[in-house]
Each structure stands twice: as C-alpha cells, then as structure tokens.
C-alpha cells in the first residue's frame, strides 16, 4: 500500500489536536503529503429544523473564524508543510467526500467524548468515519 496522502480532521478539541500531532509524525516518517480539514456546520435553520438559512454575514463569520482561529494556528505550529481545507456542511459526510475526491490514503481523527444520549441519537463523527471512510482511519484518543 502506497501512503502518499494523509488527511487529519480538525475541530479544535484536545483529541483532534492529538490527531494532528500523530498525523504530522506519520507524515514526517513516510514523506506523505498532509492535509488538514475542518468542516463548518451552518447555524441552526440551515437544515430546515427551524428558522431560515443563515445570513451571508453569519456564514462568512463562521468560515473566517475556522480559518483564522483553528486552521492557521495549527499550520503555523507544525514543522512540515500542510494544506488546509475548509468545507461547509455535515462533518462526517463532508470528510468522507473529501477523502474520496482527493484519494486520501489514511485519515486521522480524534475520538470525541460525546455523551451517551448524543451518541445514541446521532452517533459520533469518528464512528461514522470509521465505518464509511474510503480509506483506513486512525482514531486518536
């Protein structure tokens, strides 16, 4: 198996920060390209649950915040070159699509500590990725 492209899902949690560190180390060892991906979930109402779609200003603010407060500091902290990708939508589906469309060889993701009720109702992003991603998934505690 040729390992030339890794991705790591980033959400700002301590687990995702550990996933970034693990992915960077594996990338360094293998020489694989590393891409950081974060997904901005639109504010309530976008999915038709209640209210109207988010205003362009609200979406613009959420996207700028993800770029400037989440992705940029992580990129600066790494000693290897990375590409940062920002998607909008439901995190699990967006990450699966990204991996499929970009021929990602291995995905790193942090394990989230979702509560029992949330896990029963929605499942976790890490669980969804482990079962549906088109590549091996490393879940970092």
C-alpha positions as CSV (number, residue, x, y, z in Angstrom):
1,X,0.0,0.0,0.0
2,X,1.4,3.3,-1.1
3,X,1.0,6.0,1.5
4,X,1.3,9.4,-0.1
5,X,-1.6,11.5,1.1
6,X,-2.9,11.8,4.7
7,X,-5.7,13.9,6.0
8,X,-6.5,14.9,9.5
9,X,-9.9,16.2,10.7
10,X,-9.6,19.2,12.9
11,X,-12.3,20.6,15.2
12,X,-10.2,22.3,17.9
13,X,-10.8,19.6,20.5
14,X,-7.9,18.2,22.5
15,X,-8.5,14.9,20.7
16,X,-8.2,16.5,17.3
17,X,-5.0,18.3,18.4
18,X,-3.5,14.9,19.3
19,X,-4.7,13.5,15.9
20,X,-2.8,16.4,14.2
21,X,0.3,15.5,16.1
22,X,0.1,11.8,15.2
23,X,-0.7,12.6,11.6
24,X,2.2,15.0,11.4
25,X,4.6,12.4,12.8
26,X,3.4,9.7,10.4
27,X,3.7,12.2,7.5
28,X,7.2,13.1,8.5
29,X,8.2,9.4,8.7
30,X,6.6,8.3,5.4
31,X,7.0,11.6,3.4
32,X,3.3,11.6,2.8
33,X,1.5,14.9,2.0
34,X,-0.6,16.1,4.9
35,X,-3.9,18.0,4.6
36,X,-5.8,19.5,7.4
37,X,-9.6,19.5,7.0
38,X,-12.2,21.3,9.1
39,X,-15.9,21.4,8.5
40,X,-18.1,24.4,9.4
41,X,-21.6,23.4,10.3
42,X,-24.1,26.1,9.3
43,X,-26.0,27.6,12.1
44,X,-29.5,26.2,13.1
45,X,-32.1,26.6,10.5
46,X,-29.9,25.7,7.5
47,X,-31.1,22.1,7.8
48,X,-34.8,23.1,7.9
49,X,-35.2,22.3,11.5
50,X,-36.4,25.8,12.4
51,X,-35.9,29.3,11.1
52,X,-34.3,30.4,7.9
53,X,-30.9,29.8,6.3
54,X,-28.0,31.6,8.0
55,X,-27.3,35.1,6.7
56,X,-24.3,35.5,4.5
57,X,-22.7,37.5,7.3
58,X,-23.1,34.6,9.8
59,X,-21.7,32.1,7.3
60,X,-18.8,34.4,6.4
61,X,-18.0,34.9,10.1
62,X,-18.1,31.2,10.8
63,X,-15.8,30.5,7.9
64,X,-13.3,33.3,8.7
65,X,-13.2,32.1,12.4
66,X,-12.5,28.5,11.3
67,X,-9.7,29.7,9.0
68,X,-8.1,32.2,11.3
69,X,-8.7,30.7,14.8
70,X,-8.5,27.0,14.0
71,X,-6.6,26.1,10.8
72,X,-4.0,28.9,10.6
73,X,-2.6,28.4,14.2
74,X,-2.3,24.6,13.6
75,X,-0.5,25.1,10.3
76,X,1.9,27.6,11.9
77,X,2.7,25.2,14.8
78,X,3.7,22.3,12.5
79,X,7.2,21.8,11.3
80,X,6.0,20.3,8.0
81,X,4.2,21.8,5.1
82,X,0.4,21.2,5.1
83,X,-2.6,22.2,3.0
84,X,-5.6,23.5,4.9
85,X,-9.1,22.7,3.6
86,X,-12.4,24.1,4.8
87,X,-15.7,22.6,3.9
88,X,-19.2,23.6,4.8
89,X,-21.9,21.0,5.8
90,X,-22.3,18.0,8.0
91,X,-18.9,16.9,9.3
92,X,-19.0,13.2,8.7
93,X,-20.3,13.4,5.1
94,X,-18.1,16.3,4.2
95,X,-14.9,14.5,5.4
96,X,-15.9,11.2,3.7
97,X,-16.5,13.1,0.4
98,X,-13.2,14.9,0.8
99,X,-11.3,11.7,1.3
100,X,-13.0,10.1,-1.7
101,X,-12.4,13.0,-4.0
102,X,-8.8,13.6,-3.0
103,X,-7.5,10.0,-3.0
104,X,-6.6,10.2,0.7
105,X,-4.6,7.1,1.8
106,X,-5.2,7.5,5.6
107,X,-7.4,9.6,7.7
108,X,-6.6,10.7,11.3
109,X,-9.4,11.8,13.6
110,X,-9.7,12.5,17.3
111,X,-12.1,10.5,19.3
112,X,-14.7,12.7,20.8
113,X,-16.2,12.2,24.2
114,X,-19.8,12.6,23.2
115,X,-22.4,11.9,25.9
116,X,-24.4,8.7,25.9
117,X,-27.6,10.4,24.7
118,X,-25.9,12.2,21.9
119,X,-24.1,9.0,20.7
120,X,-27.4,7.1,20.8
121,X,-29.3,9.8,18.9
122,X,-26.6,10.8,16.3
123,X,-23.5,8.7,16.7
124,X,-20.1,10.3,16.7
125,X,-18.3,11.6,13.7
126,X,-15.4,9.3,14.5
127,X,-17.7,6.3,14.5
128,X,-19.2,7.3,11.2
129,X,-15.8,7.9,9.6
130,X,-14.5,4.5,10.9
131,X,-17.4,2.7,9.2
132,X,-17.8,4.7,6.0
133,X,-14.5,6.4,5.0
134,X,-12.9,5.1,1.8
135,X,-9.5,4.7,3.5
136,X,-8.1,3.4,6.7
137,X,-9.0,5.6,9.7
138,X,-6.7,6.2,12.7
139,X,-8.8,7.2,15.7
140,X,-6.6,9.0,18.2
141,X,-7.7,9.2,21.9
